[in-house]
Amino acid sequence: MFTTRRAAYRKLHENGCFVIPNPWDAGSAIYLRHLGFKALATTSGGYAFSIGLPDAAVPRDAMLANIAAIVAAVDLPVNADFESGYATDPEGVAANVRLCVDTGVAGLSIEDATGDKAHPLFELPQALDRVRAARAAIDETNSGVVFTARAECFLVGHPDPLKESLRRLIAYAEAGADVLYAPGVATREDIKTLISAVSPKPVNILMSRNTGLTVQDLAELGVRRISVGSSLSRAAWTAFIHAAEAIAKDGSFRGFDDLVPYADLNALFRDATSPAPRS
């Protein structure tokens, strides 16, 4: 089962452009599968918010359980947002990557953010050791899991985020990353520059807000994979917040206008969890 999903996921990266939306639990994964997406990706932030924690505060084992639950909920390839590998040293990253592969994921990403505001990025030599360790750990499993290396320069406020992202991603590609990802790259010019610099490696672009660019626009720029991070979970939170605030502040239930009917959702999940008929 996992072998087939992993092969399908790797093939998606060979040409064209695909969207890999980010569910935060089994229910959101099932609905995205219902819409026909070919692969999904977890979101550390989306899951953290759902259990009342800030992003990067979820313990490793809880995150592994969330990843495994999403993998089990759908018959699609799933990419794990595995944050910084839940370790600083390469040996710890390697051990945790093996645990992530064991959940059945088709891909996983490791980022180079430290979580330390004073020194927000691992120095490049250490970051490369961590990338090499993750690559070796995946190879040892003989699983075919797709490995994405992330440069977090835009997200941590680096003074020259594009230049530093390019420097790091080129090095990560040489160290064995299958896919390259610099969340925060947003303009046509920067996206074109990044893709040109790391070609022929596939690039993931994060769309976390409406910039006016469409899937077709990104495909024409040469983007191979599009993810949305925590944005779908924040869209859900936005509707929830607006509806709850209307009750609390105004005594109004206007937030319940145009809700998806209970029966529709119930039928969706009933059908998704019903055993297949015997032939």
Secondary structure as the mmCIF struct_conf table of DSSP 4:
data_model
#
loop_
_struct_conf.conf_type_id
_struct_conf.id
_struct_conf.beg_label_comp_id
_struct_conf.beg_label_asym_id
_struct_conf.beg_label_seq_id
_struct_conf.end_label_comp_id
_struct_conf.end_label_asym_id
_struct_conf.end_label_seq_id
HELX_RH_AL_P HELX_RH_AL_P1 PHE A 2 LEU A 12
TURN_TY1_P TURN_TY1_P1 HIS A 13 GLU A 14
BEND BEND1 ASN A 15 GLY A 16
STRN STRN1 PHE A 18 ILE A 20
BEND BEND2 TRP A 24 ASP A 25
HELX_RH_AL_P HELX_RH_AL_P2 ALA A 26 HIS A 34
TURN_TY1_P TURN_TY1_P2 LEU A 35 GLY A 36
BEND BEND3 LYS A 38 LYS A 38
STRN STRN2 LEU A 40 ALA A 41
HELX_RH_AL_P HELX_RH_AL_P3 SER A 44 SER A 50
TURN_TY1_P TURN_TY1_P3 ILE A 51 GLY A 52
TURN_TY1_P TURN_TY1_P4 ASP A 55 ALA A 56
BEND BEND4 VAL A 58 VAL A 58
HELX_RH_AL_P HELX_RH_AL_P4 ARG A 60 ALA A 73
BEND BEND5 ASP A 75 LEU A 76
STRN STRN3 VAL A 78 ASP A 81
TURN_TY1_P TURN_TY1_P5 GLU A 83 TYR A 86
BEND BEND6 THR A 88 ASP A 89
HELX_RH_AL_P HELX_RH_AL_P5 PRO A 90 ASP A 102
TURN_TY1_P TURN_TY1_P6 THR A 103 GLY A 104
BEND BEND7 ALA A 106 ALA A 106
STRN STRN4 GLY A 107 GLU A 111
STRN STRN5 ALA A 113 ALA A 113
BEND BEND8 GLY A 115 GLY A 115
TURN_TY1_P TURN_TY1_P7 LYS A 117 ALA A 118
BEND BEND9 HIS A 119 HIS A 119
STRN STRN6 LEU A 121 LEU A 121
HELX_RH_AL_P HELX_RH_AL_P6 LEU A 124 THR A 141
TURN_TY1_P TURN_TY1_P8 ASN A 142 ASN A 142
STRN STRN7 VAL A 146 ARG A 150
TURN_TY1_P TURN_TY1_P9 CYS A 153 GLY A 157
BEND BEND10 PRO A 159 ASP A 160
HELX_RH_AL_P HELX_RH_AL_P7 PRO A 161 GLU A 174
TURN_TY1_P TURN_TY1_P10 ALA A 175 GLY A 176
BEND BEND11 ASP A 178 ASP A 178
STRN STRN8 VAL A 179 TYR A 181
TURN_TY1_P TURN_TY1_P11 PRO A 183 GLY A 184
BEND BEND12 THR A 187 THR A 187
HELX_RH_AL_P HELX_RH_AL_P8 ARG A 188 VAL A 198
TURN_TY1_P TURN_TY1_P12 SER A 199 PRO A 200
BEND BEND13 LYS A 201 LYS A 201
STRN STRN9 VAL A 203 LEU A 206
BEND BEND14 ARG A 209 ARG A 209
BEND BEND15 GLY A 212 GLY A 212
HELX_RH_AL_P HELX_RH_AL_P9 VAL A 215 LEU A 221
TURN_TY1_P TURN_TY1_P13 GLY A 222 GLY A 222
STRN STRN10 ARG A 225 SER A 227
TURN_TY1_P TURN_TY1_P14 GLY A 229 SER A 230
HELX_RH_AL_P HELX_RH_AL_P10 SER A 231 GLU A 245
HELX_RH_PI_P HELX_RH_PI_P1 ALA A 246 ASP A 250
HELX_RH_3T_P HELX_RH_3T_P1 ARG A 254 PHE A 256
TURN_TY1_P TURN_TY1_P15 ASP A 257 ASP A 258
HELX_LH_PP_P HELX_LH_PP_P1 LEU A 259 PRO A 261
HELX_RH_AL_P HELX_RH_AL_P11 TYR A 262 THR A 273
BEND BEND16 SER A 274 SER A 274
HELX_LH_PP_P HELX_LH_PP_P2 PRO A 275 ARG A 278
#
